[in-house]
Amino acid sequence: MNKNSKEIVLYYIYGSTAALITLLSRLIFNIFFSFNLSIIIAHLIGTFSGYLFFKKKVFKKKKGVYFKQEIYKFLFINSIGVIATFFVSIYLYQFTTILFGDYLNLLKFLCHGFGLFISSILCFFLYKKFVF
């Protein structure tokens, strides 16, 4: 397996773990907060988890990059990711609820998961190019 393929596989293994942490924490926050606010709070937890996983397990450190620069870039790209996750999740949920209803709150889970998936594709390329 070449370096790029290995990075992609590791990114999705550790990114899926961070996404699972995000999804599960969103379920917990959803007990106390609205769906919209829960997505944002959970994304912050997933961001912290993802940074640790990606830095330690996925991407090789670039020479001459300082932690402060790296974390600012990571957080900026992740803010793009949270915006993408938020809008994909919310609008997909609104659309699918109109079509199917959401009697078991399953659609919230699926729409949030799909939003995370779309965001992860975008963020992988941005992380690789600008952060790690």
URPE-V87596 format. One record per pair of residues at least 6 apart in sequence whose C-alpha atoms are under 8 Angstrom apart, sorted by the first residue. I is the first residue (numbers start at 1). J is the second residue. D is the distance in whole Angstrom. If there is no record, write none. Layout:
# URPE-V87596
<<I;J;D> <I;J;D>>
This chain:
# URPE-V87596
<<7;58;6> <7;59;7> <10;57;7> <10;58;6> <11;54;7> <11;58;6> <11;124;8> <14;50;7> <14;53;6> <14;54;7> <14;57;8> <14;58;8> <15;50;6> <15;53;8> <15;54;8> <15;120;8> <18;46;5> <18;47;8> <18;49;6> <18;50;5> <18;53;8> <19;46;6> <19;113;8> <19;116;7> <21;45;8> <21;46;6> <21;49;8> <22;42;5> <22;43;6> <22;45;6> <22;46;5> <23;42;7> <23;109;7> <23;112;7> <23;113;7> <25;42;5> <25;45;8> <26;38;5> <26;39;6> <26;41;7> <26;42;5> <27;38;8> <29;38;5> <29;41;8> <29;42;7> <30;38;5> <36;86;7> <36;90;7> <39;86;7> <39;112;8> <40;82;7> <40;86;7> <43;82;7> <47;75;8> <47;78;7> <51;74;8> <55;61;8> <55;132;7> <59;128;8> <59;132;6> <60;132;7> <61;132;6> <62;132;6> <70;131;6> <70;132;7> <73;130;7> <73;131;6> <74;127;7> <74;131;6> <77;123;7> <77;126;7> <77;127;7> <78;123;7> <81;119;5> <81;120;7> <81;122;7> <81;123;6> <82;119;7> <84;115;7> <84;118;8> <84;119;6> <85;112;7> <85;115;4> <85;116;5> <85;118;7> <85;119;6> <86;112;8> <86;115;7> <87;115;8> <88;111;8> <88;112;8> <88;114;8> <88;115;5> <89;108;8> <89;111;5> <89;112;5> <89;113;8> <89;114;7> <89;115;5> <90;111;8> <90;112;8> <92;111;6> <93;107;7> <93;108;6> <93;111;6> <96;107;8> <97;107;7> <102;108;8>>
